[in-house]
Amino acid sequence: MSSHGIPRTATREEPTGEARQRELDEIAQYQRLVEEVNAKVKEQDFTPALLQQTAEVLKKNPEYYTIWNHRRRIYVNEFQELEKDVASGKIAEETRISNVLDMIQLDLQFLFPLLVNFPKCYWIWNHRLWLLQQSTELLPLRPARDLWEEELGLVSRMLSRDSRNFHGWGYRRIVVNSLSSQALQGQSMARSELDYTKRMIGTNLSNFSAWDSRIKIIVRVLKEEDATDEDRQKVLDEELELIHQALFDPYDQSLWFYHQNLMCTFDPEQAARSMAPNLNTEERLKYISVEREYIEEVLEDSEDCQWAYKSLIQCALLEAKLKKGLTEGEKQKILGWLNELKSRDPLRMGRWVDMEQILMNPEGSVESQWMVANSLPPSPGTELVPPAFAMDELEDE
């Protein structure tokens, strides 16, 4: 099996007696090492030897977050000792800076092979971030910024290896935000990051993280550049054209999620935080009509694509929401699409039946119908991502 194209190690065969004994010996050795580390930390014996012991534990088990905390305590103690030495005149400030830089660089180097072997271990990413934050606080601007810039290069290489590693994408956003911050005398990198998402999408269309980053960054770019309504509508048109081109494979879930994110622009309740918030009702209805026609064309060649049926339902209900009502003809169309979903997505039979009942209820409101449609879940066996329609995902980071 694999995750995002990254092979997983095959399950081992049951070890022989001799191999099992070696394994037990290694476990016992590991347990003794952990006990010794914890004992020394309790005694606050923060020495280079203890730092090396924490490294040995983490090489064997990088998920042991308590040991990462111990490692940071050791570094904090060392940083404080260096500051005391400067205050007492024992060393010069330049020496302190050099020593701190060496410690941070060496620990970043120590982490690299761990990150290669365990690219989705949260605690490794977290510790790297802590080291970089220490550089911002403890070093002059130039060496600190150099470290952050090197980190951006590293995460770019990591995402080239596994372009859908959501840890890596989240970490990249933090690094970019830091490089853009006043603390590092940076400027906005939103435009260049927008270009980066397009390049990554070009290498792998089925990339939830790249699409997710793109929708967030677009809103930020438009805000930072004081885009006019005309500019915003042009960007919306370009994004719709981009997703139309990508949907040559209509079975790719990530593409439909991005398309549905774009459709939020036409919902008055969510439009305020979208890329084109000031469209009037007539313009919104025109966009929805065009998208419905496009999806129906997709279905002509892909009649078994459940995502297309779900999107048609959402388009129809959003249109009804804008028109303040659902015609009988539209209701029958939606019921027909629900029948298709019953056969093509039987695991969610209860959801489709519930939607039918809401549609058939003469007292049911368009808003209640839209709420149900707007919570359509991903298919089983796929990545879990936030609902694509939730515009709270677009808030400034």
N, C-alpha and C positions, 0 to 999 in steps of 0.2 A: 504494500500500500504506500501511498505518498500523500503529502500535504502540500498543496500549491506547487506540485511538480518536484518537490524535494523528497527523495526517497527516505523511507523509514527503515530502520534496522530490522531485519527479519527476527522473528521470535527464536530464541536459542533452544537448542535441544537440551534435554535434561542432562546435567553434568555427571561425569563418572565419579566414582568414589574419591579418587585422588584430586580431581578438579573441584569437587565439592568441598574437600578439606581445605584446599587453597582459598576457596571463596570464603569459608568460615574464618580462616586466619586473617584474611583481608578485612572482614567485617569487624573482627575483634580489634585489629590494629586501628581501624577507623574510629571505633567507639572510644578507645583509649586516648586517641588524639583529640577527639571532641571534648572529652572529660578534662584533659589537661588544659586545653584552650579556655574552657569555661572557668576553670579554677583560677587560672592566671588573670583573667579579666576581672573576676570577683575580687582578687587581691590588688587590682589596678597595676599589674606588672606589665606596663605597656612598653615592651622592648622590641627591637628588630627581630629577635628570635620568635616572639609571639606573632608578629606580623607574618613571618614565613610560615608558621604553623597554620594560621588562618588560610593562607594561600593553598596549603596542602589539602585542607578540608574542602575548600571550594572547588578545587580541581576534581575532587571525587563527587562532590554534591553541590552544584551551584545554586540549587533551590533552597539551601539552608539559610534563610534570610537573617537569622540571629547572628550568624557568623559574619555576614556583611555588616551588621550593626557594630559588632566587635571591631571589625577592621576600620570602620570610620572613627570609632572612639580612639583607636591607636593613632590615627592620623591627626585628629583634633588635638590630642595631647602633644604630639610632636610639633604641630604648628604653634601651639601656645608656648611651648618651651623655647622655640626660636624667637618668638616675640619678647619673651623675658630676657633672652640673651642679648637682644638688641637694646632693650631698655637699660640693662646693666652695663652696656658697653663691651660686653664679651665678644660680640661679633658686629660687623657692619650691616646696614640695611641691605646692601647689595648681596651680601652673603646669604641673608635670610631669603631674599627673592630667588636666588639661584638654587638654594636647597629646596624650597617649596616647589619650584618649577620641576626640579629633578624628580621629586617624590611623585608629583602628579603625572608626569610623563611616564615614569616607570610603572605606575599602577595602571595607566591606560594601556601600556604595552602588555602587561600581565593579563588584562581583560580580553585582549583581542582574540587569542586562540579559544578562549571560553566562548566568546560571542560567535565565532565561526562554528563551533561544535554545538552550541545551544542558542541559536538565533532567536528563539521565542521565550527565553528565560527572562522574565520581567526584572529580576533582581540584578542581573548584569547590566541591563540598560539603566536601571535606577542608580546603580553605583557610578557608572560613567557620568551620568548627569550630575551627581553630587560632586564628583571631582571637578567637573567643568565649572560648576557654581562656585566652588572654592577658589578656582583660578580667578574668577571675576572679583571675588572679595579680597583676595590676598596678594594678587599680582598687579603690576602696572598694566595699563591698557593694551599695549602692543603684544606682549607675550600671551596675555589672556585671550585676546581676539584671535591670535594665531592658532591657539588650541581649539577654539570653537570652529574656526574655518576648516581646520584639519578634520574635525569631527563631522562636519557637513560632507566632506569628501568621503569619509569612511561610510557614513550611512547611505550615501549614493551608491557606493560599491556593494554594500550589503543588499540594497534593494535591487541591484542588477542581478544578484544571485537569486533572490526570492522576492519578486516584485509585489507580492501580495501579503507580505509580512506586516500585519497591522501594528505590531509593536514598533517596527521600523518606521512606519509612516507617522505614527503618533510621536515618536522620538524626533523624527525629522522636523515636524512642526515646532517642537520645543526649541530645537537648535536654531531654526530659522528665526523664530520670535526673539531668541536671545541675541542673535547677530543683528537684529533690527532694533534692539533696545537702546535707550539712552545710556545705560551703564556701559555699553560697548561702543558708544557713539556711532550707532548703525543707522541705516535708512531702510525703508520698507523694501522687502524682497518679494512682495506679493506678485508682481508682474512676472518676474523670473520663475517663481514657483508655479504660476499658472502654465507657463510654457513647459515646465518640467512635467506636470501632470499629463499634458498632451503627448509628450514624448513617451512617457511610461504607458499610457493607454495605447499608443501606437504599437508598442511591443507586445502588449497583452490586453486585448479588449476586455477579457473577463477579470477585471481587477476592481473589486469593490472599493478598496482603499483609495485608489487613484481617482475614481469617479467621485467618491465622497469628499476627498480633498479639493477636487476641482470645483464642486458646487459651493464650498465654503469660501475658497479663494476668490472666485468670481465676484461674489457679493462684496468682499473686502476691496478688491481692485476698483470696482465701480464707485464705492464710497470714497476711497482715497483719492481718486482722480476726478471727483466731483462731476461724475458723468451726467449728462442731460438725459431727459426721458427718451429722446431720439437715440442717443448712444446706447442706452440700456436696452431699448427694443431691438437695436441692431445686434447686440450681443446675444439676446434671447434667440433671435432668428438664426444666428450662427451656431448656437448650441443645439437647437432643434435639428438643424441640418447635419451637424456632427453625429448626433445620436441616430438620425435616420440612416446615415451612411454605415454606421456601426451595426445596425440591426439587420444586416444581411444574414446574420445568424440569430433568428428570432427566439432561439431556445436558451440564450444566454441571459440568466437572471439579472446579472449586474447591470445590463443595458436597460432593462425595463425599470429597474429601480431608479436609474438616473433620469429616464424619461418621465417617471412619475414625480420625481423631484421637480422637474421643470414644469409639470402640470400644476404644481402648487401655486405657480405664478398667477394662475387664472382663478384661484379661490380667494374671494375678497377677505376672508378671515385670516389667510396666511400670506397674502400678497405683500404686506408691508415689509416683510423681511426677505423678499425675493429679489431677483435681479431687475425686475421691471414692475415696481409696485403701483404705478400710476396709470395703468391701462384702464380704459373705460369699459363698461359692460359690453358694448358692441364689439370692441376689439377682442375682448376675452372670448366671446362667443365665436368670433371668426376663427381664432386660433384653435379652439376646441373642435370646431367643424373640420378644419384641415387635418388635425391629428386623428380624428375618427376615420376620415377617408383613408389616411395613410395606414392605420392599423387594419382596416378592412382589406386593404390591398395585401398586407402581410399575410392575412388569413387565407387569401386565395391560394397561396402556395404552401401554407403551413396550417392546415385545418386542425391539427392536433395540438397547437401551441396554446396551452392554458394561460400563459401570461398575456397573450393578446386578448383573450376573452375578458380577463380581469381588468385590463386597461380600458377596454370598450365600456365595461360597466361603470368604471370610474368616470370616464368621459361623459357618458350619458347622464349620470347623476349630478356631475358638476354643472353640466349644461342646464339641467332642470333646476338646480339650486339658483343659478343666475336668472333663470326665467320665472322663478317663484312657482314652479309647478311641473308635474310630470304628465305628459299626454298619455292616453291609452295606448297609442301606437308605440311610443317609446317604452312603456311598461312591458308590452308584449315582447319587444326586442330583448329587453334585459332578462325577462323570464326565459327566452330562448337561449341566451348566453349562459344563464345559470344551469339550464339542462345540460349544456355541453360540459360545463365544469363538473357537474355531478358524475359524469362518465369518465372525465379525464383527470379529475382530482378527487377520487372517492374518499380519501383519508379525511377530507374536510367536508364530508357530506352534511354534517350538522350545520356548518356555517352557511352552506348554500340553501339549505332548507329554511334557516332563520331569515335569510335575505328574502326568500320567496314570500314568507309569511308577512314580513314588513311591507313588501311591495303590494301584496294583496289586501293589506289592512287599509280600509278607506280613511281611517283616522291617522294613519302613519304620515309623518312629515318628511319632506325631502331631506331635511337636516339629519333625521335619524337614519335615513337610507344612506346618505353620504357618509355618515360616521361609520357605518358597518363596512361600506366599500373601502373606506380609507384605512381600514385595519386589516386588509387582506394580507395574510402571512406568506413567508417564503415557503417553497416546497420543501419536503423533508429531505435530509441528507445534504443540504447546502449550508454555506457559511451563515452564521447568525450575524446580522447587522441591524442597526437601529432602523425603525420603520422609515422607508424612503420618503414618506410624505411629511415627516415631522420637521417643520421648519425651525424648531428650537435647536436643531443640529447646526443651524447656520449662524448662531450667535458668534460675535467676535470672540476670538480666543484670547 
